[in-house]
């Protein structure tokens, strides 16, 4: 890792582990020169391609392009001046290169634990006419091919500015024939892998829901034609944010591709008074010269170790049982203790009481906001229930949906103006609930008081933080008319502030976020909560696609994955307990069913799964993922996890539909040490290079929905 400035050429050279990124100041313009395989530190940088003499901006590759002076592609930012004009021209003013990585105030971001882990370049450019200053931040990390980018826009003039667009990163690449890869879906079928060629014009993905959403994840990658898991060039763009976003690849007539990612300019209007600054969230750009798999592993490592925080960041996560699909709203304290007790007998470590424990909530129409226990269901209260669960040897976890309020609640009756709304307009309900106005400091403070009160009096070891609807009528009764365009982003800032305060005050609590499953599975939330409930769809077959897609960016330690009952509640499918266990064990493992209803044989299988997961979870949660077969391409899925020292591995193989007269299966493995020999439990000892080049074979699995998990241990180091 290094950032070098070559004075003579006015060229910045950012070096990652295997990659280089070059930008240059040409006549004051921040010009993009190169992003790809690593180049030598200096030398060979004369006659760079993007240094045209006529400065026709439309044909120049840039770092943070403006609008209005001849570049007709999408700009990276736009401001409106008091005279109504929207044109600016920023030119280089200064730069500095600093060790480490500065904090982004009030925003989630990746971090460096010490100054020798990262280096940051800050370049400031200014529009002389308005005084607007734009500071671009670029951080490179030791041993990584990730670059963190963000922008800070400062009003250094005397007039009020309206910020209409402020993206986090923009890069002009010469890759017009590349494919765009992204993750799309819906509730209960999140993160389905999409891949299609980009072409003239633009391809955009975005959210306008006030949340990152189930529909598209805030991520896109460009991959060279034919690039696969192990080969080809891939450029990844991931946005560390949980609200409205835009990501776009625009191919221009000169065959350059402008890739941009950041806050969605749609419905965004932020006022910058003289002296004010606006810090954008950050985007994490990753280069891989070795296919999609290497890009994923770069994201996994960075997000697992330098985005997530807290006591649980480096700890293996507890195996949980959650009562949602077991009881829904219909439970008593006795029933809960019975499930927890059975869980304890089977080796489970954490019980999670889901929705329905508070107010008078017996269905989803009431009581959000009334965070006091329902005495009909829990006559002795929450603290007593928590203690009884602890006495069974399990930690106690609790569900909340802090950002929401039901119209039928004491909170709403007391503060009807505390929801997002626009006076005179309807207050759209979804799941019979409204969204609290998290842009108001008093609302954030109120929620902090309520949550911290419960966390201080109930023996809570885990919190599931849910969020079950998109934002509508995004307006705040507390903000002036001219600032209503700020509310969607201010909502997220309020959520982040609350999450920051609560997680800092209760570091021993493991927080898992959720948004009707994966509606806010994004790097923003992961900064506060190291795991997310991946999807409300717990069907093992559906989960193959959801978990495979999610793994493009996010590590297995972040993915909640539970075994649920059959017929599956979302799709009605019957899959064997073995496959349900094997799929869930590829993430952050748990159960979401009534364990007391299991037969003795099923309980024995659960005990076996729990034992197995405890034995392999550090490899799954802290190891490297290699995807072997894609559920989007056939009836088989396979992936493997390898421990950082490469002495342990776990290979999971799934066959959705059986085939008649099927040949033996052969799996070629990845990521092993070619020099080591590995014992595959129950099969034999094989050389690492053989396993990766020839593979190993096993009899075709019998029956539909079949699965196998192979445990590998390096033979000669034990
Ligand atoms: C949506 C979540 O995704 C579910 O797991 C469950 O917690 C329900 N909300 C409860 O209302």
Boltz pocket constraint, residues with backbone or C-beta under 6 A from the ligand:
constraints:
  - pocket:
      binder: B
      contacts: [[A, 324], [A, 354], [A, 355], [A, 399], [A, 466], [A, 468], [A, 514], [A, 515], [A, 516], [A, 517], [A, 533], [A, 535], [A, 536]]
      max_distance: 6.0
